[in-house]
């Protein structure tokens, strides 16, 4: 059996090294669906390596917040990878694996990135920061309520505990509340990661940018860290979608065979969600900015319904 520390390091490396590949797969599938050849799935690795080798240009008007934010983003995502049950449920930081603690880590990164967008003093940075904070204010409560909806049936708010309970008793997932919570969480995952229809990660049109507007002033290794952290956040959200709502394949023991099976299952589930996102972004257009709160309010309502059904549909 692998030691718990080794398992944590394994999960960290999977998230850190697999996130650029996940982004590349989404771009490749999206290009194929649009009738284009597209870049290699390994292109994000090349981009990050190129950015690390470039010179970093920092405005003299910025403070320490601008320089500190990329390192904070990467650190919070790496710490989150130790909490999210990617392969197994028995990890040393399992006692920290509460959805509230995880959301605080995500919010910490969002808060500093918004500050960094304001710190440069550019009009686009301020615009993107204000939009990002408005979306986060609507999205983060939805995440908590959606997870709380399935936590009521699992009997615990621990991420490891939820996965373990549903893996041991799959019939608990055959419930309308489980489906409602999944729909709400999926919508919020798109919003939190700047995907269509909330934001377009491949555009640089000034009036439509949200995430890209905040990082316009970054360059070199700072931009590489921000892009890397963004990919890790997407990886973690899709892992939560995969293992919390469909805990098939997650290792309940730390044996090599169970962990290898969990790794293969995680690959299959991530490929499915990556393809779903690529298909969705090919089929829909970006919403007008003033329609985004309506979408997130709808997801919040769906999450509330998931909680209500946990009480009335036992």
C-alpha positions, 0 to 999 in steps of 0.5 A, spaced: 500 500 500 502 507 498 503 511 504 498 517 505 503 522 503 505 519 497 498 519 495 497 526 496 504 528 492 501 523 486 494 527 486 498 534 486 502 531 480 496 529 476 493 536 477 499 540 476 501 536 470 495 534 467 491 541 467 495 543 461 493 537 457 486 538 459 485 545 456 489 542 450 484 537 449 478 541 450 481 546 445 482 540 440 475 537 440 472 544 440 477 545 433 475 539 430 467 540 432 468 547 428 471 543 422 478 546 424 485 542 425 487 545 431 493 546 435 496 540 438 493 537 445 500 539 448 500 546 445 499 549 453 505 546 455 509 549 450 505 556 451 507 555 459 514 554 457 515 559 452 512 564 457 517 562 463 523 564 458 520 571 456 522 577 460 517 579 465 514 587 464 511 590 470 508 597 470 511 602 475 504 604 478 503 597 481 504 594 488 506 588 491 499 585 490 500 585 482 507 581 483 504 576 489 498 574 485 500 569 480 504 565 486 498 566 490 494 563 485 498 557 483 499 556 491 492 555 492 490 551 486 496 546 488 493 546 496 486 545 493 489 539 489 491 536 496 484 537 498 480 534 492 479 527 492 482 525 485 484 518 486 482 516 493 478 518 499 484 516 504 488 522 504 492 526 510 489 532 509 482 529 508 480 532 515 481 539 511 476 536 505 470 540 507 467 544 501 467 550 505 475 550 506 475 549 498 471 555 496 475 559 501 481 557 497 478 559 490 475 565 493 482 567 496 485 567 489 479 570 485 480 576 490 487 577 489 486 576 482 481 582 482 485 586 486 491 585 481 486 587 475 485 594 479 492 595 481 495 596 474 490 602 474 488 600 467 480 601 465 480 594 462 483 591 468 478 595 473 472 592 468 474 585 468 475 585 476 468 588 477 465 583 473 469 577 476 467 579 483 460 580 481 460 573 478 463 570 484 458 573 489 453 569 485 457 563 483 460 561 490 454 561 494 451 556 489 457 551 489 456 551 497 448 550 496 449 544 491 454 540 495 450 541 501 444 538 497 448 532 496 451 532 503 444 532 506 443 525 503 451 523 504 450 525 512 457 529 512 460 535 508 467 532 508 468 531 500 472 524 502 466 522 506 461 524 500 465 520 495 465 514 500 458 514 502 456 514 495 461 509 492 458 504 498 451 506 496 450 508 489 442 507 490 443 514 494 444 517 487 438 515 484 434 522 487 432 528 483 436 532 488 442 529 486 441 531 478 439 538 480 445 539 484 449 536 478 446 541 474 447 547 478 454 545 480 455 544 472 453 551 470 457 554 476 463 550 474 462 554 467 462 561 470 467 560 475 472 558 469 470 563 464 467 558 459 461 559 455 456 562 455 458 566 461 465 568 458 469 566 452 476 564 454 479 565 446 477 572 445 480 579 446 474 583 445 475 589 450 467 589 451 466 582 452 472 580 456 472 578 464 478 573 466 482 576 460 481 583 462 484 582 469 490 579 466 492 583 460 498 587 464 501 580 466 507 577 462 513 572 462 513 568 468 507 571 471 502 570 466 505 563 465 503 562 473 496 565 472 495 561 466 497 554 469 493 556 475 487 557 471 488 550 468 488 547 475 482 550 477 478 547 471 481 541 472 479 541 480 472 543 478 471 537 473 474 532 478 469 535 483 464 534 478 466 527 476 467 524 483 462 527 487 456 526 483 459 520 479 464 516 484 465 510 480 472 508 480 474 512 486 479 508 490 477 506 497 483 503 499 490 505 497 492 499 494 496 500 487 491 496 483 485 500 486 489 507 485 491 505 478 483 503 476 481 510 479 486 513 475 483 510 469 476 512 471 478 519 472 481 520 465 475 517 462 470 522 466 475 528 465 475 526 457 467 526 457 466 532 461 472 536 456 468 533 450 461 536 453 464 543 454 467 543 447 460 541 444 457 546 449 462 552 447 461 550 439 453 550 440 452 556 444 454 563 444 456 568 449 451 571 453 450 578 454 453 581 460 446 583 463 443 576 462 449 572 466 446 574 473 439 571 470 443 564 469 447 564 475 440 566 479 437 560 475 443 555 478 442 558 485 434 556 484 436 549 482 441 548 487 436 550 493 431 545 490 436 540 490 436 542 498 429 542 498 428 535 495 433 532 500 428 533 505 422 531 502 424 526 497 427 521 502 
